[in-house]
Amino acid sequence: MARLGGIFKLNDVDMSRFYAELKRKQPFHAIALLSNMSDENVVTFAVNRHLFPGVDIVADSSGWYPN
C-alpha cells in the first residue's frame, strides 16, 4: 500500500476508506482503491504493474440519470 500510495498520491481518506472496505469484503473479492483515475495515473501504473501482483485497473461505467 505504501508503494501504491507513492504512485497515486493517496491521501488519508482514500486509505481509510480502502481499509474499512477491506474489513467488510470477503477474501478474494475486488476492492476499489481509486475511481476516476487520470490518464497519467493509468499510464504510471501500467509501467509499474509488475511490482503489484494482484492489483489491476478495471474500467467501469457510471452515469447519473435524473429522469
All heavy atoms as TSV, in Angstrom:
chain	resi	resn	atom	element	x	y	z
A	1	MET	N	N	0.826	-1.194	0.000
A	1	MET	CA	C	0.000	0.000	0.000
A	1	MET	C	C	0.866	1.252	0.000
A	1	MET	O	O	0.497	2.226	-0.626
A	1	MET	CB	C	-0.933	-0.010	1.207
A	1	MET	CG	C	-2.068	-1.003	1.108
A	1	MET	SD	S	-3.106	-0.785	-0.344
A	1	MET	CE	C	-3.845	0.772	-0.017
A	2	ALA	N	N	1.980	1.196	0.692
A	2	ALA	CA	C	2.847	2.373	0.714
A	2	ALA	C	C	3.382	2.671	-0.685
A	2	ALA	O	O	3.435	3.834	-1.094
A	2	ALA	CB	C	3.987	2.167	1.689
A	3	ARG	N	N	3.753	1.624	-1.430
A	3	ARG	CA	C	4.253	1.845	-2.794
A	3	ARG	C	C	3.142	2.349	-3.706
A	3	ARG	O	O	3.375	3.233	-4.525
A	3	ARG	CB	C	4.857	0.561	-3.361
A	3	ARG	CG	C	6.201	0.232	-2.740
A	3	ARG	CD	C	6.862	-0.917	-3.420
A	3	ARG	NE	N	6.051	-2.124	-3.183
A	3	ARG	CZ	C	6.173	-3.250	-3.872
A	3	ARG	NH1	N	7.043	-3.336	-4.847
A	3	ARG	NH2	N	5.428	-4.288	-3.588
A	4	LEU	N	N	1.939	1.800	-3.577
A	4	LEU	CA	C	0.810	2.302	-4.374
A	4	LEU	C	C	0.501	3.747	-4.013
A	4	LEU	O	O	0.205	4.560	-4.885
A	4	LEU	CB	C	-0.437	1.449	-4.150
A	4	LEU	CG	C	-0.529	0.158	-4.931
A	4	LEU	CD1	C	-1.726	-0.652	-4.465
A	4	LEU	CD2	C	-0.600	0.422	-6.413
A	5	GLY	N	N	0.571	4.072	-2.736
A	5	GLY	CA	C	0.333	5.439	-2.291
A	5	GLY	C	C	1.324	6.409	-2.887
A	5	GLY	O	O	0.989	7.558	-3.174
A	6	GLY	N	N	2.549	5.952	-3.094
A	6	GLY	CA	C	3.555	6.792	-3.715
A	6	GLY	C	C	3.280	7.060	-5.181
A	6	GLY	O	O	3.538	8.145	-5.691
A	7	ILE	N	N	2.732	6.082	-5.859
A	7	ILE	CA	C	2.428	6.241	-7.279
A	7	ILE	C	C	1.188	7.107	-7.478
A	7	ILE	O	O	1.161	7.994	-8.315
A	7	ILE	CB	C	2.223	4.866	-7.948
A	7	ILE	CG1	C	3.556	4.141	-8.052
A	7	ILE	CG2	C	1.589	5.007	-9.325
A	7	ILE	CD1	C	3.454	2.757	-8.616
A	8	PHE	N	N	0.147	6.854	-6.694
A	8	PHE	CA	C	-1.127	7.527	-6.903
A	8	PHE	C	C	-1.362	8.721	-5.991
A	8	PHE	O	O	-2.397	9.347	-6.059
A	8	PHE	CB	C	-2.285	6.544	-6.707
A	8	PHE	CG	C	-2.303	5.460	-7.737
A	8	PHE	CD1	C	-2.230	4.144	-7.358
A	8	PHE	CD2	C	-2.396	5.760	-9.070
A	8	PHE	CE1	C	-2.258	3.133	-8.304
A	8	PHE	CE2	C	-2.419	4.765	-10.031
A	8	PHE	CZ	C	-2.350	3.447	-9.637
A	9	LYS	N	N	-0.457	9.023	-5.114
A	9	LYS	CA	C	-0.615	10.146	-4.180
A	9	LYS	C	C	-1.904	9.987	-3.373
A	9	LYS	O	O	-2.757	10.866	-3.344
A	9	LYS	CB	C	-0.628	11.487	-4.915
A	9	LYS	CG	C	0.496	11.707	-5.890
A	9	LYS	CD	C	1.851	11.796	-5.219
A	9	LYS	CE	C	2.951	12.193	-6.167
A	9	LYS	NZ	N	3.536	11.109	-6.923
A	10	LEU	N	N	-2.043	8.833	-2.734
A	10	LEU	CA	C	-3.230	8.554	-1.938
A	10	LEU	C	C	-3.223	9.389	-0.666
A	10	LEU	O	O	-2.195	9.550	-0.029
A	10	LEU	CB	C	-3.288	7.072	-1.566
A	10	LEU	CG	C	-3.373	6.100	-2.728
A	10	LEU	CD1	C	-3.248	4.667	-2.215
A	10	LEU	CD2	C	-4.663	6.290	-3.479
A	11	ASN	N	N	-4.392	9.885	-0.288
A	11	ASN	CA	C	-4.480	10.647	0.951
A	11	ASN	C	C	-5.053	9.759	2.055
A	11	ASN	O	O	-5.416	8.603	1.829
A	11	ASN	CB	C	-5.309	11.920	0.752
A	11	ASN	CG	C	-6.718	11.624	0.280
A	11	ASN	OD1	O	-7.342	10.650	0.705
A	11	ASN	ND2	N	-7.233	12.468	-0.585
A	12	ASP	N	N	-5.132	10.281	3.255
A	12	ASP	CA	C	-5.617	9.506	4.405
A	12	ASP	C	C	-7.061	9.043	4.236
A	12	ASP	O	O	-7.425	7.965	4.685
A	12	ASP	CB	C	-5.480	10.325	5.695
A	12	ASP	CG	C	-4.033	10.536	6.086
A	12	ASP	OD1	O	-3.172	9.742	5.645
A	12	ASP	OD2	O	-3.761	11.488	6.836
A	13	VAL	N	N	-7.874	9.856	3.590
A	13	VAL	CA	C	-9.276	9.485	3.376
A	13	VAL	C	C	-9.370	8.266	2.451
A	13	VAL	O	O	-10.123	7.331	2.725
A	13	VAL	CB	C	-10.077	10.678	2.795
A	13	VAL	CG1	C	-11.485	10.253	2.409
A	13	VAL	CG2	C	-10.097	11.831	3.775
A	14	ASP	N	N	-8.589	8.277	1.361
A	14	ASP	CA	C	-8.570	7.134	0.446
A	14	ASP	C	C	-8.133	5.867	1.172
A	14	ASP	O	O	-8.729	4.804	1.009
A	14	ASP	CB	C	-7.621	7.375	-0.729
A	14	ASP	CG	C	-8.067	8.493	-1.647
A	14	ASP	OD1	O	-9.293	8.680	-1.802
A	14	ASP	OD2	O	-7.192	9.163	-2.224
A	15	MET	N	N	-7.085	5.983	1.955
A	15	MET	CA	C	-6.550	4.816	2.673
A	15	MET	C	C	-7.543	4.311	3.714
A	15	MET	O	O	-7.757	3.101	3.830
A	15	MET	CB	C	-5.219	5.173	3.338
A	15	MET	CG	C	-4.138	5.566	2.364
A	15	MET	SD	S	-3.616	4.225	1.307
A	15	MET	CE	C	-2.584	3.344	2.428
A	16	SER	N	N	-8.170	5.201	4.459
A	16	SER	CA	C	-9.140	4.797	5.479
A	16	SER	C	C	-10.333	4.099	4.840
A	16	SER	O	O	-10.809	3.077	5.343
A	16	SER	CB	C	-9.625	6.011	6.267
A	16	SER	OG	O	-8.576	6.574	6.989
A	17	ARG	N	N	-10.821	4.642	3.728
A	17	ARG	CA	C	-11.946	4.036	3.024
A	17	ARG	C	C	-11.587	2.643	2.515
A	17	ARG	O	O	-12.354	1.693	2.650
A	17	ARG	CB	C	-12.382	4.919	1.864
A	17	ARG	CG	C	-13.626	4.408	1.147
A	17	ARG	CD	C	-13.944	5.231	-0.091
A	17	ARG	NE	N	-12.814	5.462	-0.968
A	17	ARG	CZ	C	-12.299	4.555	-1.815
A	17	ARG	NH1	N	-12.814	3.355	-1.874
A	17	ARG	NH2	N	-11.285	4.858	-2.577
A	18	PHE	N	N	-10.372	2.490	1.981
A	18	PHE	CA	C	-9.929	1.198	1.477
A	18	PHE	C	C	-9.865	0.160	2.602
A	18	PHE	O	O	-10.368	-0.953	2.463
A	18	PHE	CB	C	-8.562	1.322	0.801
A	18	PHE	CG	C	-8.006	-0.003	0.362
A	18	PHE	CD1	C	-8.447	-0.588	-0.816
A	18	PHE	CD2	C	-7.070	-0.668	1.122
A	18	PHE	CE1	C	-7.958	-1.815	-1.221
A	18	PHE	CE2	C	-6.575	-1.894	0.729
A	18	PHE	CZ	C	-7.016	-2.462	-0.446
A	19	TYR	N	N	-9.253	0.513	3.715
A	19	TYR	CA	C	-9.121	-0.444	4.819
A	19	TYR	C	C	-10.470	-0.779	5.451
A	19	TYR	O	O	-10.689	-1.919	5.868
A	19	TYR	CB	C	-8.132	0.069	5.867
A	19	TYR	CG	C	-6.701	-0.091	5.414
A	19	TYR	CD1	C	-5.882	1.014	5.241
A	19	TYR	CD2	C	-6.176	-1.341	5.147
A	19	TYR	CE1	C	-4.570	0.872	4.816
A	19	TYR	CE2	C	-4.868	-1.492	4.718
A	19	TYR	CZ	C	-4.075	-0.388	4.556
A	19	TYR	OH	O	-2.783	-0.535	4.128
A	20	ALA	N	N	-11.383	0.170	5.501
A	20	ALA	CA	C	-12.725	-0.114	6.011
A	20	ALA	C	C	-13.439	-1.095	5.089
A	20	ALA	O	O	-14.093	-2.042	5.549
A	20	ALA	CB	C	-13.528	1.174	6.142
A	21	GLU	N	N	-13.291	-0.901	3.788
A	21	GLU	CA	C	-13.901	-1.807	2.810
A	21	GLU	C	C	-13.239	-3.190	2.882
A	21	GLU	O	O	-13.903	-4.209	2.753
A	21	GLU	CB	C	-13.755	-1.224	1.408
A	21	GLU	CG	C	-14.479	-1.971	0.338
A	21	GLU	CD	C	-15.977	-1.788	0.369
A	21	GLU	OE1	O	-16.458	-0.842	1.005
A	21	GLU	OE2	O	-16.667	-2.613	-0.251
A	22	LEU	N	N	-11.956	-3.209	3.116
A	22	LEU	CA	C	-11.220	-4.469	3.227
A	22	LEU	C	C	-11.755	-5.327	4.375
A	22	LEU	O	O	-11.861	-6.548	4.254
A	22	LEU	CB	C	-9.730	-4.175	3.435
A	22	LEU	CG	C	-8.783	-5.357	3.490
A	22	LEU	CD1	C	-8.790	-6.116	2.168
A	22	LEU	CD2	C	-7.376	-4.868	3.810
A	23	LYS	N	N	-12.130	-4.699	5.464
A	23	LYS	CA	C	-12.676	-5.431	6.611
A	23	LYS	C	C	-14.046	-6.022	6.312
A	23	LYS	O	O	-14.423	-7.043	6.871
A	23	LYS	CB	C	-12.771	-4.516	7.829
A	23	LYS	CG	C	-11.436	-4.141	8.404
A	23	LYS	CD	C	-11.595	-3.201	9.570
A	23	LYS	CE	C	-10.240	-2.757	10.082
A	23	LYS	NZ	N	-10.366	-1.817	11.195
A	24	ARG	N	N	-14.829	-5.371	5.442
A	24	ARG	CA	C	-16.193	-5.825	5.140
A	24	ARG	C	C	-16.247	-6.881	4.045
A	24	ARG	O	O	-17.159	-7.681	4.000
A	24	ARG	CB	C	-17.056	-4.645	4.702
A	24	ARG	CG	C	-17.445	-3.733	5.830
A	24	ARG	CD	C	-18.512	-2.751	5.385
A	24	ARG	NE	N	-18.067	-1.902	4.291
A	24	ARG	CZ	C	-17.636	-0.659	4.422
A	24	ARG	NH1	N	-17.583	-0.102	5.612
A	24	ARG	NH2	N	-17.264	0.041	3.384
A	25	LYS	N	N	-15.315	-6.872	3.132
A	25	LYS	CA	C	-15.361	-7.753	1.966
A	25	LYS	C	C	-14.905	-9.165	2.301
A	25	LYS	O	O	-14.110	-9.378	3.210
A	25	LYS	CB	C	-14.466	-7.214	0.842
A	25	LYS	CG	C	-14.990	-5.988	0.179
A	25	LYS	CD	C	-16.072	-6.342	-0.800
A	25	LYS	CE	C	-16.470	-5.130	-1.601
A	25	LYS	NZ	N	-17.313	-5.434	-2.685
A	26	GLN	N	N	-15.393	-10.104	1.511
A	26	GLN	CA	C	-14.943	-11.488	1.590
A	26	GLN	C	C	-13.548	-11.583	0.964
A	26	GLN	O	O	-13.198	-10.782	0.095
A	26	GLN	CB	C	-15.910	-12.393	0.813
A	26	GLN	CG	C	-17.306	-12.431	1.370
A	26	GLN	CD	C	-17.345	-13.145	2.706
A	26	GLN	OE1	O	-16.585	-14.080	2.946
A	26	GLN	NE2	N	-18.209	-12.709	3.590
A	27	PRO	N	N	-12.759	-12.562	1.388
A	27	PRO	CA	C	-11.442	-12.737	0.771
A	27	PRO	C	C	-11.557	-12.946	-0.743
A	27	PRO	O	O	-12.506	-13.551	-1.229
A	27	PRO	CB	C	-10.904	-13.999	1.440
A	27	PRO	CG	C	-11.650	-14.099	2.726
A	27	PRO	CD	C	-13.002	-13.519	2.461
A	28	PHE	N	N	-10.622	-12.425	-1.462
A	28	PHE	CA	C	-10.500	-12.568	-2.907
A	28	PHE	C	C	-11.567	-11.813	-3.701
A	28	PHE	O	O	-11.776	-12.078	-4.871
A	28	PHE	CB	C	-10.471	-14.047	-3.329
A	28	PHE	CG	C	-9.376	-14.809	-2.658
A	28	PHE	CD1	C	-9.661	-15.699	-1.646
A	28	PHE	CD2	C	-8.059	-14.607	-3.022
A	28	PHE	CE1	C	-8.649	-16.398	-1.014
A	28	PHE	CE2	C	-7.034	-15.298	-2.399
A	28	PHE	CZ	C	-7.336	-16.196	-1.392
A	29	HIS	N	N	-12.264	-10.884	-3.083
A	29	HIS	CA	C	-13.174	-10.007	-3.808
A	29	HIS	C	C	-12.465	-8.681	-4.070
A	29	HIS	O	O	-11.726	-8.186	-3.227
A	29	HIS	CB	C	-14.459	-9.758	-3.008
A	29	HIS	CG	C	-15.412	-10.890	-3.071
A	29	HIS	ND1	N	-15.449	-11.878	-2.118
A	29	HIS	CD2	C	-16.352	-11.222	-3.980
A	29	HIS	CE1	C	-16.367	-12.758	-2.427
A	29	HIS	NE2	N	-16.941	-12.383	-3.558
A	30	ALA	N	N	-12.721	-8.124	-5.219
A	30	ALA	CA	C	-12.063	-6.877	-5.606
A	30	ALA	C	C	-12.548	-5.709	-4.748
A	30	ALA	O	O	-13.712	-5.643	-4.368
A	30	ALA	CB	C	-12.350	-6.572	-7.074
A	31	ILE	N	N	-11.621	-4.817	-4.453
A	31	ILE	CA	C	-11.930	-3.603	-3.701
A	31	ILE	C	C	-11.366	-2.423	-4.491
A	31	ILE	O	O	-10.198	-2.428	-4.873
A	31	ILE	CB	C	-11.293	-3.625	-2.302
A	31	ILE	CG1	C	-11.798	-4.817	-1.500
A	31	ILE	CG2	C	-11.571	-2.324	-1.564
A	31	ILE	CD1	C	-11.068	-5.022	-0.199
A	32	ALA	N	N	-12.182	-1.426	-4.712
A	32	ALA	CA	C	-11.732	-0.243	-5.443
A	32	ALA	C	C	-10.856	0.617	-4.541
A	32	ALA	O	O	-11.226	0.924	-3.413
A	32	ALA	CB	C	-12.919	0.563	-5.931
A	33	LEU	N	N	-9.710	0.979	-5.054
A	33	LEU	CA	C	-8.821	1.867	-4.318
A	33	LEU	C	C	-9.049	3.311	-4.760
A	33	LEU	O	O	-9.088	4.212	-3.947
A	33	LEU	CB	C	-7.368	1.459	-4.551
A	33	LEU	CG	C	-6.303	2.267	-3.860
A	33	LEU	CD1	C	-6.489	2.231	-2.347
A	33	LEU	CD2	C	-4.927	1.748	-4.223
A	34	LEU	N	N	-9.220	3.511	-6.041
A	34	LEU	CA	C	-9.464	4.842	-6.602
A	34	LEU	C	C	-10.530	4.754	-7.674
A	34	LEU	O	O	-10.712	3.710	-8.300
A	34	LEU	CB	C	-8.197	5.384	-7.266
A	34	LEU	CG	C	-7.053	5.801	-6.371
A	34	LEU	CD1	C	-5.838	6.152	-7.218
A	34	LEU	CD2	C	-7.440	6.985	-5.525
A	35	SER	N	N	-11.195	5.851	-7.904
A	35	SER	CA	C	-12.101	5.947	-9.039
A	35	SER	C	C	-11.779	7.233	-9.780
A	35	SER	O	O	-11.148	8.139	-9.236
A	35	SER	CB	C	-13.561	5.920	-8.587
A	35	SER	OG	O	-13.818	6.985	-7.713
A	36	ASN	N	N	-12.201	7.297	-11.013
A	36	ASN	CA	C	-11.934	8.467	-11.859
A	36	ASN	C	C	-10.442	8.779	-11.945
A	36	ASN	O	O	-10.014	9.911	-11.733
A	36	ASN	CB	C	-12.697	9.695	-11.363
A	36	ASN	CG	C	-14.182	9.484	-11.386
A	36	ASN	OD1	O	-14.689	8.817	-12.277
A	36	ASN	ND2	N	-14.871	10.018	-10.403
A	37	MET	N	N	-9.657	7.754	-12.261
A	37	MET	CA	C	-8.212	7.945	-12.378
A	37	MET	C	C	-7.867	8.761	-13.617
A	37	MET	O	O	-8.511	8.633	-14.648
A	37	MET	CB	C	-7.514	6.590	-12.447
A	37	MET	CG	C	-7.564	5.817	-11.168
A	37	MET	SD	S	-6.847	4.166	-11.305
A	37	MET	CE	C	-5.206	4.535	-11.837
A	38	SER	N	N	-6.853	9.559	-13.501
A	38	SER	CA	C	-6.387	10.333	-14.651
A	38	SER	C	C	-5.622	9.411	-15.595
A	38	SER	O	O	-5.154	8.332	-15.217
A	38	SER	CB	C	-5.465	11.463	-14.191
A	38	SER	OG	O	-4.256	10.928	-13.686
A	39	ASP	N	N	-5.498	9.842	-16.836
A	39	ASP	CA	C	-4.720	9.070	-17.811
A	39	ASP	C	C	-3.281	8.912	-17.337
A	39	ASP	O	O	-2.657	7.871	-17.543
A	39	ASP	CB	C	-4.751	9.753	-19.176
A	39	ASP	CG	C	-6.117	9.703	-19.830
A	39	ASP	OD1	O	-6.941	8.845	-19.436
A	39	ASP	OD2	O	-6.365	10.518	-20.740
A	40	GLU	N	N	-2.759	9.929	-16.701
A	40	GLU	CA	C	-1.384	9.871	-16.188
A	40	GLU	C	C	-1.241	8.775	-15.142
A	40	GLU	O	O	-0.261	8.028	-15.148
A	40	GLU	CB	C	-0.998	11.222	-15.588
A	40	GLU	CG	C	0.424	11.258	-15.057
A	40	GLU	CD	C	0.780	12.606	-14.473
A	40	GLU	OE1	O	0.217	13.631	-14.890
A	40	GLU	OE2	O	1.637	12.620	-13.572
A	41	ASN	N	N	-2.213	8.654	-14.244
A	41	ASN	CA	C	-2.170	7.589	-13.232
A	41	ASN	C	C	-2.255	6.209	-13.873
A	41	ASN	O	O	-1.566	5.287	-13.447
A	41	ASN	CB	C	-3.298	7.746	-12.221
A	41	ASN	CG	C	-2.994	8.751	-11.147
A	41	ASN	OD1	O	-1.861	9.144	-10.946
A	41	ASN	ND2	N	-4.018	9.194	-10.452
A	42	VAL	N	N	-3.090	6.068	-14.880
A	42	VAL	CA	C	-3.230	4.779	-15.563
A	42	VAL	C	C	-1.916	4.387	-16.217
A	42	VAL	O	O	-1.452	3.245	-16.086
A	42	VAL	CB	C	-4.378	4.827	-16.597
A	42	VAL	CG1	C	-4.409	3.555	-17.431
A	42	VAL	CG2	C	-5.714	5.036	-15.901
A	43	VAL	N	N	-1.285	5.318	-16.899
A	43	VAL	CA	C	-0.017	5.037	-17.575
A	43	VAL	C	C	1.076	4.732	-16.556
A	43	VAL	O	O	1.850	3.789	-16.727
A	43	VAL	CB	C	0.394	6.215	-18.489
A	43	VAL	CG1	C	1.808	6.049	-18.999
A	43	VAL	CG2	C	-0.585	6.349	-19.636
A	44	THR	N	N	1.137	5.493	-15.495
A	44	THR	CA	C	2.148	5.264	-14.458
A	44	THR	C	C	1.990	3.877	-13.861
A	44	THR	O	O	2.977	3.164	-13.659
A	44	THR	CB	C	2.054	6.327	-13.350
A	44	THR	OG1	O	2.232	7.611	-13.938
A	44	THR	CG2	C	3.104	6.111	-12.289
A	45	PHE	N	N	0.758	3.472	-13.584
A	45	PHE	CA	C	0.542	2.139	-13.048
A	45	PHE	C	C	0.903	1.074	-14.070
A	45	PHE	O	O	1.515	0.058	-13.729
A	45	PHE	CB	C	-0.906	1.938	-12.596
A	45	PHE	CG	C	-1.140	0.553	-12.079
A	45	PHE	CD1	C	-0.674	0.180	-10.827
A	45	PHE	CD2	C	-1.781	-0.390	-12.853
A	45	PHE	CE1	C	-0.856	-1.105	-10.363
A	45	PHE	CE2	C	-1.964	-1.676	-12.397
A	45	PHE	CZ	C	-1.506	-2.037	-11.139
A	46	ALA	N	N	0.548	1.272	-15.341
A	46	ALA	CA	C	0.847	0.289	-16.380
A	46	ALA	C	C	2.348	0.025	-16.471
A	46	ALA	O	O	2.774	-1.119	-16.632
A	46	ALA	CB	C	0.298	0.761	-17.725
A	47	VAL	N	N	3.145	1.055	-16.337
A	47	VAL	CA	C	4.601	0.903	-16.389
A	47	VAL	C	C	5.108	0.118	-15.177
A	47	VAL	O	O	6.046	-0.662	-15.284
A	47	VAL	CB	C	5.278	2.289	-16.460
A	47	VAL	CG1	C	6.773	2.193	-16.248
A	47	VAL	CG2	C	4.951	2.963	-17.776
A	48	ASN	N	N	4.463	0.292	-14.031
A	48	ASN	CA	C	4.908	-0.353	-12.791
A	48	ASN	C	C	4.062	-1.558	-12.388
A	48	ASN	O	O	4.204	-2.064	-11.273
A	48	ASN	CB	C	4.881	0.667	-11.655
A	48	ASN	CG	C	5.892	1.755	-11.867
A	48	ASN	OD1	O	7.080	1.519	-11.817
A	48	ASN	ND2	N	5.415	2.957	-12.154
A	49	ARG	N	N	3.207	-2.031	-13.262
A	49	ARG	CA	C	2.274	-3.121	-12.950
A	49	ARG	C	C	2.992	-4.363	-12.419
A	49	ARG	O	O	2.477	-5.052	-11.539
A	49	ARG	CB	C	1.469	-3.474	-14.184
A	49	ARG	CG	C	0.597	-4.692	-14.007
A	49	ARG	CD	C	-0.220	-4.974	-15.218
A	49	ARG	NE	N	-1.525	-4.404	-14.959
A	49	ARG	CZ	C	-2.317	-3.904	-15.862
A	49	ARG	NH1	N	-1.943	-3.883	-17.117
A	49	ARG	NH2	N	-3.487	-3.424	-15.535
A	50	HIS	N	N	4.165	-4.652	-12.926
A	50	HIS	CA	C	4.903	-5.853	-12.493
A	50	HIS	C	C	5.263	-5.818	-11.003
A	50	HIS	O	O	5.525	-6.849	-10.409
A	50	HIS	CB	C	6.167	-6.031	-13.339
A	50	HIS	CG	C	7.176	-4.943	-13.126
A	50	HIS	ND1	N	7.045	-3.682	-13.689
A	50	HIS	CD2	C	8.309	-4.919	-12.399
A	50	HIS	CE1	C	8.083	-2.942	-13.319
A	50	HIS	NE2	N	8.854	-3.670	-12.532
A	51	LEU	N	N	5.239	-4.670	-10.391
A	51	LEU	CA	C	5.557	-4.533	-8.967
A	51	LEU	C	C	4.368	-4.836	-8.061
A	51	LEU	O	O	4.532	-4.936	-6.843
A	51	LEU	CB	C	6.045	-3.110	-8.671
A	51	LEU	CG	C	7.301	-2.660	-9.407
A	51	LEU	CD1	C	7.559	-1.185	-9.144
A	51	LEU	CD2	C	8.485	-3.510	-9.002
A	52	PHE	N	N	3.174	-4.969	-8.656
A	52	PHE	CA	C	1.952	-5.099	-7.871
A	52	PHE	C	C	1.107	-6.298	-8.330
A	52	PHE	O	O	0.053	-6.126	-8.936
A	52	PHE	CB	C	1.117	-3.813	-7.972
A	52	PHE	CG	C	1.874	-2.590	-7.560
A	52	PHE	CD1	C	2.400	-1.731	-8.504
A	52	PHE	CD2	C	2.064	-2.312	-6.223
A	52	PHE	CE1	C	3.098	-0.601	-8.122
A	52	PHE	CE2	C	2.760	-1.191	-5.830
A	52	PHE	CZ	C	3.283	-0.332	-6.781
A	53	PRO	N	N	1.559	-7.510	-8.023
A	53	PRO	CA	C	0.734	-8.666	-8.405
A	53	PRO	C	C	-0.598	-8.637	-7.661
A	53	PRO	O	O	-0.666	-8.302	-6.486
A	53	PRO	CB	C	1.581	-9.862	-7.982
A	53	PRO	CG	C	2.566	-9.340	-7.006
A	53	PRO	CD	C	2.754	-7.882	-7.295
A	54	GLY	N	N	-1.658	-8.946	-8.376
A	54	GLY	CA	C	-2.989	-8.945	-7.774
A	54	GLY	C	C	-3.695	-7.607	-7.831
A	54	GLY	O	O	-4.850	-7.505	-7.446
A	55	VAL	N	N	-3.020	-6.575	-8.316
A	55	VAL	CA	C	-3.623	-5.246	-8.440
A	55	VAL	C	C	-3.857	-4.990	-9.921
A	55	VAL	O	O	-2.985	-5.240	-10.749
A	55	VAL	CB	C	-2.713	-4.147	-7.848
A	55	VAL	CG1	C	-3.329	-2.770	-8.035
A	55	VAL	CG2	C	-2.430	-4.426	-6.391
A	56	ASP	N	N	-5.022	-4.492	-10.262
A	56	ASP	CA	C	-5.344	-4.259	-11.656
A	56	ASP	C	C	-6.240	-3.035	-11.786
A	56	ASP	O	O	-6.909	-2.641	-10.838
A	56	ASP	CB	C	-6.072	-5.476	-12.226
A	56	ASP	CG	C	-5.968	-5.566	-13.735
A	56	ASP	OD1	O	-5.272	-4.734	-14.355
A	56	ASP	OD2	O	-6.579	-6.479	-14.306
A	57	ILE	N	N	-6.253	-2.477	-12.971
A	57	ILE	CA	C	-7.147	-1.367	-13.293
A	57	ILE	C	C	-8.326	-1.955	-14.053
A	57	ILE	O	O	-8.144	-2.694	-15.021
A	57	ILE	CB	C	-6.433	-0.298	-14.139
A	57	ILE	CG1	C	-5.339	0.361	-13.312
A	57	ILE	CG2	C	-7.435	0.729	-14.652
A	57	ILE	CD1	C	-4.510	1.358	-14.072
A	58	VAL	N	N	-9.511	-1.635	-13.608
A	58	VAL	CA	C	-10.728	-2.129	-14.238
A	58	VAL	C	C	-11.592	-0.941	-14.625
A	58	VAL	O	O	-11.893	-0.090	-13.790
A	58	VAL	CB	C	-11.506	-3.049	-13.266
A	58	VAL	CG1	C	-12.801	-3.513	-13.893
A	58	VAL	CG2	C	-10.650	-4.226	-12.837
A	59	ALA	N	N	-11.972	-0.907	-15.886
A	59	ALA	CA	C	-12.847	0.163	-16.363
A	59	ALA	C	C	-14.281	-0.161	-15.954
A	59	ALA	O	O	-14.720	-1.302	-16.031
A	59	ALA	CB	C	-12.750	0.291	-17.875
A	60	ASP	N	N	-14.979	0.832	-15.506
A	60	ASP	CA	C	-16.360	0.667	-15.084
A	60	ASP	C	C	-17.140	1.878	-15.565
A	60	ASP	O	O	-16.637	3.001	-15.522
A	60	ASP	CB	C	-16.435	0.559	-13.562
A	60	ASP	CG	C	-17.784	0.116	-13.059
A	60	ASP	OD1	O	-18.588	-0.390	-13.860
A	60	ASP	OD2	O	-18.038	0.281	-11.857
A	61	SER	N	N	-18.323	1.649	-16.032
A	61	SER	CA	C	-19.137	2.776	-16.478
A	61	SER	C	C	-20.027	3.249	-15.338
A	61	SER	O	O	-20.443	2.476	-14.487
A	61	SER	CB	C	-19.989	2.389	-17.683
A	61	SER	OG	O	-20.862	1.344	-17.327
A	62	SER	N	N	-20.260	4.519	-15.325
A	62	SER	CA	C	-21.148	5.085	-14.330
A	62	SER	C	C	-21.918	6.214	-14.988
A	62	SER	O	O	-21.478	6.820	-15.953
A	62	SER	CB	C	-20.375	5.590	-13.109
A	62	SER	OG	O	-19.526	6.646	-13.484
A	63	GLY	N	N	-23.048	6.490	-14.453
A	63	GLY	CA	C	-23.849	7.563	-15.014
A	63	GLY	C	C	-24.887	8.019	-14.024
A	63	GLY	O	O	-25.190	7.336	-13.051
A	64	TRP	N	N	-25.405	9.171	-14.267
A	64	TRP	CA	C	-26.450	9.732	-13.436
A	64	TRP	C	C	-27.594	10.120	-14.347
A	64	TRP	O	O	-27.430	10.929	-15.268
A	64	TRP	CB	C	-25.920	10.933	-12.674
A	64	TRP	CG	C	-26.936	11.564	-11.765
A	64	TRP	CD1	C	-27.500	10.983	-10.675
A	64	TRP	CD2	C	-27.502	12.864	-11.856
A	64	TRP	NE1	N	-28.372	11.836	-10.078
A	64	TRP	CE2	C	-28.399	13.020	-10.799
A	64	TRP	CE3	C	-27.332	13.905	-12.736
A	64	TRP	CZ2	C	-29.130	14.172	-10.602
A	64	TRP	CZ3	C	-28.061	15.059	-12.543
A	64	TRP	CH2	C	-28.947	15.182	-11.483
A	65	TYR	N	N	-28.737	9.512	-14.141
A	65	TYR	CA	C	-29.899	9.739	-14.989
A	65	TYR	C	C	-31.046	10.220	-14.118
A	65	TYR	O	O	-31.781	9.427	-13.569
A	65	TYR	CB	C	-30.263	8.449	-15.713
A	65	TYR	CG	C	-29.103	7.882	-16.497
A	65	TYR	CD1	C	-28.339	6.846	-15.951
A	65	TYR	CD2	C	-28.749	8.401	-17.728
A	65	TYR	CE1	C	-27.271	6.336	-16.655
A	65	TYR	CE2	C	-27.673	7.894	-18.426
A	65	TYR	CZ	C	-26.929	6.864	-17.890
A	65	TYR	OH	O	-25.866	6.361	-18.579
A	66	PRO	N	N	-31.202	11.523	-13.968
A	66	PRO	CA	C	-32.195	12.049	-13.026
A	66	PRO	C	C	-33.641	11.752	-13.423
A	66	PRO	O	O	-34.513	11.730	-12.579
A	66	PRO	CB	C	-31.930	13.542	-13.035
A	66	PRO	CG	C	-31.254	13.828	-14.320
A	66	PRO	CD	C	-30.485	12.589	-14.650
A	67	ASN	N	N	-33.890	11.509	-14.682
A	67	ASN	CA	C	-35.272	11.239	-15.099
A	67	ASN	C	C	-35.368	9.801	-15.469
A	67	ASN	O	O	-35.882	9.243	-16.223
A	67	ASN	CB	C	-35.694	12.149	-16.251
A	67	ASN	CG	C	-35.751	13.583	-15.780
A	67	ASN	OD1	O	-36.127	13.838	-14.657
A	67	ASN	ND2	N	-35.366	14.514	-16.636
